[in-house]
Amino acid sequence: MSQLLLELPESLRSELERQAEREGVTLHHYIVYSLTRLVTASDLAAQRLVFNRMTSLYPQDQAEAALKQMLSSRQP
């Protein structure tokens, strides 16, 4: 783990504290959770763009076959 000192506007900190309290977690955990969701969502969006670009390069039957092959080769 590493540490990071953040300077937040008071209004942002207050809102984060309210949301953390509503979720029943500490401010620290709420911020880590929120950042994790943001990073994960942006990664999924990037993956979706690549997937859509790739599927537009091939006829539908070839794209479906490639997807099935890719999914079957994934590690659990």
C-alpha positions as a Markdown table, in Angstrom:
| # | Residue | x | y | z |
|---|---|---|---|---|
| 1 | Met | 0.0 | 0.0 | 0.0 |
| 2 | Ser | 1.1 | 3.5 | -0.5 |
| 3 | Gln | -0.2 | 6.8 | 0.9 |
| 4 | Leu | -1.3 | 10.0 | -0.9 |
| 5 | Leu | -2.0 | 13.3 | 0.7 |
| 6 | Leu | -4.9 | 15.1 | -1.0 |
| 7 | Glu | -6.1 | 18.6 | -0.5 |
| 8 | Leu | -9.8 | 18.7 | -1.1 |
| 9 | Pro | -12.2 | 21.6 | -1.2 |
| 10 | Glu | -14.3 | 21.5 | 2.0 |
| 11 | Ser | -17.5 | 21.0 | 0.0 |
| 12 | Leu | -16.1 | 17.9 | -1.7 |
| 13 | Arg | -14.9 | 16.5 | 1.5 |
| 14 | Ser | -18.3 | 17.1 | 3.2 |
| 15 | Glu | -20.1 | 15.4 | 0.3 |
| 16 | Leu | -17.8 | 12.4 | 0.4 |
| 17 | Glu | -18.2 | 12.1 | 4.1 |
| 18 | Arg | -22.0 | 12.2 | 3.7 |
| 19 | Gln | -21.9 | 9.5 | 1.1 |
| 20 | Ala | -19.5 | 7.3 | 3.1 |
| 21 | Glu | -21.8 | 7.6 | 6.1 |
| 22 | Arg | -24.8 | 6.7 | 4.0 |
| 23 | Glu | -22.9 | 3.6 | 2.8 |
| 24 | Gly | -21.7 | 2.8 | 6.3 |
| 25 | Val | -18.0 | 2.9 | 5.6 |
| 26 | Thr | -15.1 | 5.1 | 6.5 |
| 27 | Leu | -14.2 | 8.1 | 4.3 |
| 28 | His | -11.0 | 6.4 | 3.4 |
| 29 | His | -12.8 | 3.2 | 2.2 |
| 30 | Tyr | -15.4 | 5.2 | 0.3 |
| 31 | Ile | -12.7 | 7.2 | -1.6 |
| 32 | Val | -10.8 | 4.0 | -2.5 |
| 33 | Tyr | -14.0 | 2.3 | -3.5 |
| 34 | Ser | -15.1 | 5.3 | -5.7 |
| 35 | Leu | -11.7 | 5.5 | -7.4 |
| 36 | Thr | -11.7 | 1.8 | -8.1 |
| 37 | Arg | -15.1 | 2.0 | -9.7 |
| 38 | Leu | -14.0 | 4.9 | -11.8 |
| 39 | Val | -10.8 | 3.2 | -13.0 |
| 40 | Thr | -12.7 | -0.1 | -13.7 |
| 41 | Ala | -15.4 | 1.7 | -15.6 |
| 42 | Ser | -12.9 | 3.6 | -17.8 |
| 43 | Asp | -11.1 | 0.3 | -18.5 |
| 44 | Leu | -14.3 | -1.4 | -19.5 |
| 45 | Ala | -15.2 | 1.5 | -21.8 |
| 46 | Ala | -11.8 | 1.3 | -23.5 |
| 47 | Gln | -12.3 | -2.5 | -23.9 |
| 48 | Arg | -15.8 | -1.9 | -25.4 |
| 49 | Leu | -14.3 | 0.6 | -28.0 |
| 50 | Val | -11.7 | -2.0 | -29.1 |
| 51 | Phe | -14.3 | -4.7 | -29.3 |
| 52 | Asn | -16.7 | -2.6 | -31.3 |
| 53 | Arg | -13.9 | -1.6 | -33.7 |
| 54 | Met | -12.8 | -5.2 | -34.1 |
| 55 | Thr | -16.3 | -6.5 | -34.7 |
| 56 | Ser | -16.8 | -3.9 | -37.5 |
| 57 | Leu | -13.8 | -5.3 | -39.3 |
| 58 | Tyr | -15.3 | -8.8 | -39.9 |
| 59 | Pro | -18.6 | -10.2 | -41.1 |
| 60 | Gln | -20.9 | -11.1 | -38.1 |
| 61 | Asp | -20.3 | -14.9 | -38.4 |
| 62 | Gln | -16.5 | -14.4 | -38.3 |
| 63 | Ala | -16.8 | -12.0 | -35.4 |
| 64 | Glu | -18.9 | -14.4 | -33.4 |
| 65 | Ala | -16.5 | -17.3 | -34.1 |
| 66 | Ala | -13.5 | -15.1 | -33.0 |
| 67 | Leu | -15.4 | -14.1 | -29.8 |
| 68 | Lys | -16.2 | -17.7 | -29.0 |
| 69 | Gln | -12.6 | -18.7 | -29.5 |
| 70 | Met | -11.3 | -15.8 | -27.4 |
| 71 | Leu | -13.7 | -16.6 | -24.6 |
| 72 | Ser | -13.0 | -20.3 | -24.6 |
| 73 | Ser | -9.3 | -19.6 | -24.2 |
| 74 | Arg | -9.6 | -17.3 | -21.2 |
| 75 | Gln | -8.2 | -18.5 | -17.9 |
| 76 | Pro | -10.8 | -18.7 | -15.1 |
